[in-house]
């Protein structure tokens, strides 16, 4: 894959930044699989403080949606859901991100298996999360003789995370300043898309996910200039097809 950049107006143009590739795989490492009836897309927002991914898999009239951000780097708070496609379309926030994701993805007909896999933390590592898994935490203990409660330190328990293996390539939105095509697979799913049971989530789960997403989108909305840039540069792909 060749690197491509679509710059916004000079007043908001970004300086060149390097992408950490130690957590991502190149084409030589991965095994290609046909997407078949599945449609993959992703919106990848790069930022040193608030990175996030919104991953989609459409299967007929259903759609799997997963959101990972700085709060889910330990894979403890992965937010995912399966809902009817028409329900997703009826929500303005979800539809906006889906529309952009469909145009940004570069491997919509294929998905890749990374035999090594990627830890969730590496996908969304920030300045604040690099070392927080290490060190000590305090616990209460009784003092000798006087019943005084004292604090003592013990090693933090190791955090167990799942490893992600199935990945696609999607253009990256860099701090809402520019877009570029990575030369590696950058969007990793938390599931095996071929063995996952695409069962519609309960109404309560769907409503909870939508409420969370709407609240989050108020502060993480897609700027108009980013939307205009994506639409202008990617519309010729004709991927955004409504059934």
C-alpha positions in Angstrom: 0.0 0.0 0.0 1.3 3.4 -0.9 1.0 6.3 1.6 -1.5 8.9 0.6 -2.4 12.0 2.5 -5.3 14.3 2.0 -4.5 17.7 3.6 -7.1 20.1 4.9 -6.8 23.9 4.3 -3.3 25.3 5.2 -4.7 27.1 8.2 -5.3 23.7 9.9 -2.7 21.6 8.1 -0.8 19.2 10.4 2.9 18.7 10.7 4.2 15.3 9.7 3.9 12.7 12.5 5.2 9.2 12.8 3.0 6.3 13.4 3.9 3.6 15.9 4.1 0.4 13.9 5.3 -2.0 16.6 1.7 -3.0 17.4 0.5 -3.5 13.8 1.2 -6.0 11.0 2.3 -5.6 7.4 0.9 -7.5 4.5 3.7 -10.0 4.6 2.7 -11.0 8.1 -1.0 -11.6 7.6 -3.1 -14.2 5.8 -5.8 -12.7 3.5 -9.4 -14.0 3.7 -12.3 -13.0 1.4 -14.9 -11.0 3.3 -17.7 -13.1 1.6 -21.1 -11.7 2.7 -19.5 -9.6 5.4 -18.8 -5.9 4.9 -16.0 -4.4 7.0 -15.4 -0.8 7.7 -13.8 1.4 10.4 -13.2 4.9 11.6 -9.7 5.3 13.1 -9.0 8.6 15.0 -5.4 9.0 15.9 -4.6 11.2 18.9 -2.0 11.1 21.7 -4.7 11.7 24.3 -8.1 10.6 23.1 -7.6 8.0 20.3 -10.5 5.8 19.3 -11.7 3.2 16.8 -15.3 2.5 15.7 -15.4 -0.8 13.9 -18.3 -2.1 11.8 -19.3 -5.4 10.3 -22.4 -5.5 8.3 -24.1 -8.9 7.7 -27.2 -8.6 5.7 -29.8 -6.7 7.7 -27.7 -6.8 10.8 -24.6 -4.8 11.9 -21.9 -5.4 14.5 -20.5 -2.2 16.1 -17.5 -2.0 18.4 -16.1 1.1 20.0 -12.7 1.2 21.7 -11.1 4.3 23.2 -8.8 5.4 26.0 -11.2 4.0 28.6 -11.1 0.5 27.1 -7.4 0.0 26.4 -7.4 -2.8 29.0 -10.2 -4.5 27.2 -12.3 -4.3 30.3 -14.8 -1.8 28.8 -15.1 -2.9 25.2 -18.5 -1.6 24.0 -20.0 -3.7 21.3 -23.5 -4.5 20.0 -25.4 -6.2 17.2 -28.4 -4.3 16.0 -30.7 -4.2 13.0 -29.1 -2.2 10.2 -32.2 0.1 10.0 -31.8 0.9 13.7 -28.2 2.0 13.1 -29.3 4.1 10.2 -32.0 5.8 12.2 -29.4 7.2 14.7 -27.7 10.3 13.4 -24.5 9.8 15.3 -24.0 6.2 14.4 -25.0 6.8 10.7 -22.5 9.6 10.4 -19.6 7.5 11.6 -20.7 4.5 9.5 -21.0 6.6 6.4 -17.5 7.9 6.9 -16.1 4.5 7.8 -17.4 2.9 4.6 -15.6 5.5 2.5 -12.3 5.3 4.5 -11.8 1.6 4.5 -9.3 0.2 2.0 -9.9 -3.5 2.4 -13.7 -3.7 2.2 -13.6 -7.0 0.3 -11.0 -8.7 2.4 -10.0 -9.2 6.0 -6.6 -10.3 7.3 -5.5 -12.7 10.0 -2.5 -11.6 12.0 -0.9 -14.8 13.5 0.8 -12.8 16.2 -2.1 -10.5 17.1 -2.2 -7.2 18.9 -3.0 -6.4 22.6 -5.8 -3.8 22.9 -3.6 -1.5 24.9 -1.2 -1.1 22.0 -3.9 -0.1 19.7 -4.9 2.9 21.8 -1.8 3.7 23.8 -1.7 7.3 25.0 0.7 9.4 27.0 -1.2 8.5 30.1 -1.5 4.7 29.7 2.1 3.7 28.9 3.1 2.6 32.4 -0.1 2.5 34.4 -0.2 -1.3 34.5 3.0 -1.5 36.5 3.9 -0.5 40.0 2.1 -0.9 43.3 -1.3 -0.2 44.9 -2.2 0.4 48.6 -4.2 -1.9 50.8 -5.3 -1.6 54.5 -3.6 -3.5 57.3 -3.9 -3.4 61.0 -1.0 -2.0 63.1 0.5 -4.0 65.9 -1.2 -3.6 69.3 -3.1 -0.3 68.8 -5.6 -1.4 66.2 -4.5 1.4 63.9 -5.2 0.9 60.3 -2.1 1.4 58.2 -1.4 1.4 54.5 1.0 -1.0 52.9 1.9 -1.5 49.3 1.5 -4.6 47.2 2.3 -5.2 43.5 -0.6 -4.4 41.2 -2.2 -7.5 39.7 -1.4 -8.2 36.1 -4.2 -7.2 33.8 -5.5 -10.0 31.6 -6.4 -8.8 28.1 -7.6 -10.6 25.0 -5.4 -10.5 21.9 -6.9 -9.3 18.6 -6.1 -11.2 15.4 -8.5 -10.1 12.6 -7.7 -6.8 11.0 -8.4 -4.5 8.1 -6.8 -1.3 6.7 -8.6 2.0 6.9 -7.4 5.5 6.4 -6.5 7.4 9.6 -8.0 10.7 10.7 -5.0 12.5 12.3 -6.2 14.8 15.2 -8.9 16.2 12.9 -6.3 17.9 10.8 -5.5 15.4 7.9 -6.1 11.9 6.6 -3.6 9.4 5.5 -3.4 5.8 4.3 -1.2 3.6 6.5 1.0 0.9 5.0 0.0 -1.6 7.7 -3.3 -3.1 9.0 -4.5 -0.7 11.7 -8.0 -1.7 12.7 -8.3 -4.9 14.8 -11.6 -6.6 15.8 -12.2 -8.1 19.2 -14.0 -11.0 17.6 -13.4 -13.7 15.0 -15.8 -12.4 12.3 -16.3 -15.8 10.8 -17.2 -17.7 13.9 -19.0 -14.9 15.8 -22.8 -15.4 16.2 -24.4 -12.3 14.8 -27.4 -12.4 17.2 -29.4 -9.2 17.6 -28.7 -7.8 21.1 -31.5 -7.2 23.5 -33.5 -3.9 23.3 -32.0 -2.9 26.6 -28.4 -3.5 25.4 -29.0 -1.7 22.1 -30.6 1.3 23.9 -27.8 1.5 26.4 -25.2 1.4 23.6 -27.0 4.1 21.7 -27.4 6.3 24.7 -23.7 6.0 25.5 -22.7 6.6 21.9 -24.9 9.7 21.6 -23.4 11.2 24.8 -19.9 10.4 23.7 -20.5 11.8 20.2 -21.4 15.2 21.6 -17.7 15.7 22.4 -16.3 13.5 19.7 -18.3 14.6 16.7 -16.8 14.6 13.2 -15.9 18.2 12.2 -17.5 19.5 9.1 -14.1 20.1 7.4 -13.1 16.4 8.0 -16.5 15.2 6.6 -16.1 17.5 3.6 -12.6 16.2 2.9 -13.6 12.6 3.2 -16.6 13.1 0.9 -14.6 15.0 -1.6 -11.7 12.6 -1.8 -13.4 9.2 -1.4 -16.8 9.5 -3.0 -15.6 8.0 -6.3 -15.2 4.6 -4.5 -19.0 4.3 -4.5 -18.9 2.2 -1.5 -21.7 3.9 0.3 -24.7 2.1 -1.2 -28.1 2.0 0.5 -30.2 -1.0 0.1 
